[in-house]
Amino acid sequence: MGRFFVPRVKKNFFSLLLLSAIFSTIIVAQLGRAADFSPSPEPVAEVEITVLPNPMDRGAPGRVVISGLRPEAPVKGSFDGKAIFFFPHRGELMGLFGADVMIKIGDHPLKVTWGPGPGEQRSLSVTVKDKSYGVRDIKVPQSQVDLSPDDLERTKIEREATIKALGTQSPDKLWSGAFIEPVNGRINSSFGRQTRLNGIMNPRPHAGADYLVPEGTPVKAPADGKVILTGNHFFAGNSVYIDHGQGLISMFFHLSRIDALEGQDIKKGDILGLVGKTGRVTGAHLHYGLYINGARIDPPVFRQMTDTINSDEFTNLPSKSKL
Ligand SMILES: [Zn+2]
């Protein structure tokens, strides 16, 4: 009997193994099918939403990272009433936002919604701190401060064109990797500075970074995108505006020459024009501005953020606080 008993057990054991393998395959196949056909917004795990940095400075960019949702999940967000668009990033969803340089200091709501119909919503609080950016004195011809009726009319028309360009919200993210500097040079007037113009304080802070580089220096696109506006404007001189997608817009002012065409697709490093001193300036420099869905942010700080999110540093940040 023992002679037959052992092989029978072995036979049963192998049968069980075979059966369990078949059942596992069926279960996995069913799970796979469920994954393929279930509505995409369904969470795959517990949804976690991280905001970095929090607290943040006025004029700083921020990012929201959502884990636990499928990368293709339709997610909407807003910060301080301004839209946040999301894109897949290393198996998670990421959205960028900005604390405008003139935002009210204090707590602001950041909302994220996903799912069909009204969906699920989470509301978080982001604290914006004050930051001192300093003051600069600028002397220009008084005719560039007290405008003639013709110049005033001209600036109104130009403002309409720039507001339209800054309101561009292409659904797709057009940039990838880290942003690069448009020129290599010292920033002689940083973002956020209050400007005393011919002795009178201008209520609008400096909405870009001024790079002190010689006239004729080529200006490079900091990232991929599309040229949405070019022109010669009263204050900004020869200007180029690039849409990088999802509400991220960069702009380059006071050029001596524009080498980009409206509607043109741009690759990172492409030459947009040459540094000049057109518009209301005291000398040759490049003014580089960056907006995220209407929020004016500090371009060099944004470049550092794109460096961080494209390095491994991001996933290992100890300060990655969950909310
Ligand atoms: Zn400037």
Residues whose N, C-alpha, C, O or C-beta is under 5 A from the ligand:
A	BS01	ZN	G208 D210 H287
